[in-house]
Amino acid sequence: MTTPHRPHRRPFTLLSAMALAALLALPAPAFADDAAEALPTIGIDEITRGMTGHGLSVFAGREPERFEAEVVGVMRNNQPGTSFILARLSGHGLEESGIAAGMSGSPVWLDGRLAGAVAFAWPFSQEAIAGITPIGAMRELTLLPAGGAPKPPLAAATSPVTLDDLVAGRLPEDLLETSLAAFTPRLGSGAVAGMQWAASGFGTLGEDLLRRGLGGVAPLGVAVPMAGEAADDGSVPALTHGSAVAAVMVDGDLRLAATGTVTDVVGDRVLAFGHPFLGLGPVEIPMATSEVVTVLASDYSSFKISNVGSVVGAFEQDRTPGIQGRVGGVARTIPLSVKIHGDREEEYSMRVARVPQLTATLIAVATLGCLDSTTFSSGRQGIDLVARFALADHGELTLEQSFDGDSAAINSVSNLLSFASYLVANDLAEVDIESVDVELTQVQRPRTATLVGAHADRSVLKPGDRVRLNLDFSAWRGEDFRRTLELDLPEDLPEGPYYLFVGDGTSVDAARMLIEQPEPESLRQALTLLRSLHSRRDLVVLGVARGAGLAVAGETMPNLPGSVRSIWSAAPSGSAKPLRLAVSQQYVEVADRPLSGLVRVDVEVERREPLRSDGSPGGDDGGADDGGGDSSDGGDSGGDGGEANATAEAAAGTPSSDAKGDSE
């Protein structure tokens, strides 16, 4: 079924469809009668083999139904200080299907008292044997402080790439898939957690990615729309023992949630899952009702097909015995807007969970899902990405980049993931992302032109001269072409070799990082660096000269007088790094297509007259103390280029082009 003006909202055949609800218009759910007082419980030391009892879980619709349980035994100290009850379950076809993913949290009573929650089972098991987390361990979660969850510690988030890799565009091909592995609960003894992921709005590529990345849990549910199942009066079902419940990670035009079962309700506290969701401690994750369509039997691990309903509160604790939520609680989320330009124009609006360890992955997965739902995401193509991060107290950070080829879609969202990960996981200062706006422009074929050569019209120049560069490009499935650009050399260039790095913005940025060696020591410095980066649509020329300088405390200080260098070098901090090259100029043009390649053009600079010690031309005082220091230090790189040449070669990564005119 297609929603007007939202053609991407449609039933899919491989993922659970979720009902979208207007959050503010819905009343909070009522508590079940038995939630007013805590139910009596049975301790694990009272459990004996052969005891019988029953449990509650939703097998279809919203109402919990009874199943039977018989104790097999107790796994004592399976984890440090943690024991589990093993029970054989029956009823509702469990004898044939085994434990179904989505049953995690299902409460079990023994001897008329609440014993614990179904938590895990084993794949390919021929019996419905479940591991049950004792209720005593879960009840301890209610002793934790109520109210808004404290912010998780910054150190808990880890960026999958370094700042150097981010600047150089060195991203692992499987970055997005491996990042999704963090969404899989870790259990021992080969067991699989009994929760189930449900998603809606994702196309084929996003769906396959979620299956592979979340492979540690049961397969994603098959999409079945709710088809107007919500109550006509707008009421929200009560969360009670055995109710289906969901932890919502992405909400809006696309949805992604982990579904399970409510174990216990004490006051406004809700205990669920019976195992860690992600084991993150304090969290802020929207808590929603859920509806079960059916249970699908599988030889590997059966699973519930579920629809996610209305957000009714917030999960605040994610611990080893389970997760704890609070009805009426509010979890802060990050607004995400995605616009797709191409064969079709679409705009999506979502909110992602504010979980530092996962937020970046959620932003990337949701963005890929929008692209996949709107148009095509596989095959050779071109994609231009623009992402704007609104940062509290730090302004806006804009990311622009272009991608071509078979993996353009995955590469674009991996780039987005990398930048978002660095922001939330950097070790300099905490960053609060207030919102993210993403634009993806898609074309049906690659466009990249490769720079294969660059030549200057002269090999010897003077400061202030204008040099013409002839650039040769090889186009993808097109005619080779030449482009000419002119730039004026700086007036204060010293005599000696001058290196012109010419190429696409990303490649030139990587060369610049090798020359300047920045190591930000503050968030301000890191954001300045990120804001200075160029895209592959930028044609950049970087002029580099010999010049003794220092990289100090995250700042680049080129062309320092010898006396200043000696003071900094003697500083006890040891943070000063010597620099033998200095960036003298930078020229940028926006190309009509993405570019690839980096070439170094070498020229020689001859001065008309010597420089004074203050950098001005003329006079006989060029040998003043500071100038003398520079001369002595510069001799390390002098003559045929020496260390400067070696560094320039490393920065370019390719041999230099012939600097002579084309006629020669």
Number of C-alpha atoms within 10 A of each C-alpha: 11 10 9 8 9 13 12 25 19 18 21 20 13 19 27 30 30 29 20 18 16 9 12 10 8 14 13 18 18 14 17 14 9 14 18 12 10 13 12 10 18 18 14 18 7 9 17 13 13 13 14 18 20 20 25 25 28 25 24 16 15 20 17 20 15 16 18 18 24 18 21 18 17 19 14 13 10 12 13 7 7 14 18 22 24 22 25 21 26 22 13 14 15 20 15 16 22 28 32 27 29 34 32 34 35 30 30 30 20 20 14 13 14 24 27 32 36 36 34 28 26 21 18 12 14 12 17 20 24 28 28 28 30 26 24 16 16 25 22 10 22 19 8 12 11 14 10 17 19 13 13 16 13 17 13 11 20 17 20 19 19 16 19 15 14 17 22 19 16 13 17 14 12 12 19 25 19 16 20 20 15 16 21 19 19 17 14 9 9 11 17 22 30 32 29 26 29 27 29 33 27 34 23 18 19 22 21 14 19 23 19 15 20 23 15 16 22 24 23 25 26 22 23 21 20 20 10 8 10 16 9 7 6 11 14 19 22 17 27 24 25 28 29 34 33 33 27 28 23 27 26 20 20 24 25 27 25 22 34 32 34 32 33 29 27 18 16 18 22 27 28 35 34 36 28 22 25 19 20 18 19 21 27 27 29 29 32 23 26 27 28 23 22 16 22 15 17 16 12 14 22 24 28 32 28 37 29 32 24 28 30 26 24 27 29 29 28 24 20 23 27 27 29 29 29 25 22 16 23 20 19 16 22 19 20 22 21 21 19 21 18 15 13 9 11 19 17 20 15 19 24 27 24 24 22 28 24 21 23 27 27 23 28 21 26 28 30 25 24 28 28 21 22 26 18 17 24 15 13 15 20 25 28 23 22 18 20 16 21 17 16 12 10 13 9 17 17 16 19 17 21 24 26 22 17 16 17 22 28 24 22 23 23 25 24 24 26 24 24 23 24 21 25 24 22 20 16 15 14 15 18 17 22 16 18 21 16 21 20 23 17 26 16 14 15 21 22 23 22 19 22 16 21 25 24 24 18 16 16 18 17 19 17 14 14 15 19 16 22 17 19 18 20 18 17 13 10 9 8 14 12 12 10 12 12 13 15 13 19 15 14 15 21 19 19 19 21 26 26 29 27 26 28 29 28 25 26 28 23 20 23 23 16 18 21 22 19 20 19 18 15 14 17 13 17 20 16 13 16 17 13 10 18 22 23 25 23 24 23 26 26 21 22 23 23 28 24 24 24 26 19 21 17 16 16 21 18 20 20 18 21 20 15 13 20 12 9 18 17 10 10 8 10 11 15 21 19 19 22 24 26 22 19 20 15 13 14 14 13 15 13 12 17 25 27 20 20 26 25 27 24 24 22 16 20 16 18 11 11 18 21 16 20 12 14 12 15 13 12 11 13 19 16 13 14 16 21 16 19 22 18 12 16 17 12 14 20 17 10 10 17 12 16 26 20 12 18 29 16 14 21 26 14 13 12 20 16 17 20 16 14 11 5 6
